[in-house]
């Protein structure tokens, strides 16, 4: 419910936020709602309140995070891939820090509610920092001062629909959803897979998730270094070939240490997929980052089918065959990246 309802609420943000000062105001409003939704989660007295708080979190995050990302891309169009690599590296640091933060809160006698309050406090600090900074140069403005066709206050739905005539944009949108199958979708199932299929203990499965996150962080750091030297297509083709070899091996080897090693290699290889594809999307729509945000949100709704499909396949055939179906992902990535 939060994913579907929240994403529907988030959908028009890319079109209505516009650029410059108008977008900056949306970022600040989204940041305040982001912080408030975290406080509401921490204080939720019932399941219904918790559900509403998580639902509000999605559009709030879209305004606060996605619009900030688009501003970052607009600030230097010639270095979008490098900036997306750095952005993704910071996000991976958050993925690793989050469990450590929760462990620290629990060790100090707190609960998960206190953990959310800590994150809300950190979010409030970033909202305050954003309030003290001004908006970047308007989207797509070149050094000569020329403006794109949609550099006004907002983008129309017709302009967004016209962008779908751009085959490159459609290609990157498809790649974003396909790559997520061996990204967040695999991450969501890997712990259950290690317990139910590899038959390891929950503690060992937790180690597997830690390896997954840690190797992903290392891969993000590596791509942040290489982003200026490798094109997105080259990075995707090379990593697709590597994942195509090592992901099936991860599923087939019986020994747990070998599975951990292969999971680390797969995580390392696929770390570049999101930043390369997202930067490719922005690059295919120069000066129209609002449209990129809009279609990213729309494609995300379609991408929500991924984990549901894996779950349904697992119920019908078992988790091992369901995850085996994801082995086609690297082939699709390498093919579409040509």
C-alpha angles and dihedrals in degrees: 000000000000091000095049102035094036093048091050089054090047094049100087095046095092091055100041099041094066117181142295118014094357091057090044090057090051089052091053093047090047090049092054091048089046091055093043092051091053090051089049090052091051093049098038109138095189143023092255093056090046090051092050092047093052090046090053090048093067100061089036090055090046092056095042101038109021094046090047088053091051090050089052090053092048093050093069115009092179092062102039096127093050091048093048090050090053091045091052092047090056090049091052090051086057091051090056097039094050097070090041090053092050091048090051092049091050091046089055091053098261129127135230087272091063089050091058091048090054091052090047090053091051089048090052090055091054091048088054090049091050090050090057094053128072129231120274125247111298115277117280096004108151126212088261090057098248117151130215120240094259100043092119128105096289143001123244126231089241091058090050091051091048089056089067088071085071103094092197092057091050090049092054092046090053091047091051091058096040094050090051089069090072090034123053094354093057091043090054093054103034096088093050090045093054092051101039102033106022089037097222126146122270088251091055090047089053087054088053091054089048090052089049093053095040094050090046090054090051090049092050090051091050093050091048086061095044099038093095093051103042126060117229092247093051092047092049094047094049094044091044091056091048093048090046089060102039103037095063088044089054090055095045105045112091100202114093096217090053090049090053092050093048092045088054091051092049091048091048092049097048097043092096095054101088099043093043093050095042092049088047090054093051090045092053090055103045113193091004104091091143089063090048090054091047095051093041088058092046092049089047089061090055090045090058086078089071101076091037091054092049090049094050091048089050091052092049102038107009133268096273094059090042093056090042088064088064089066087087090065098083090050091052091047094050091046098047092044093065 
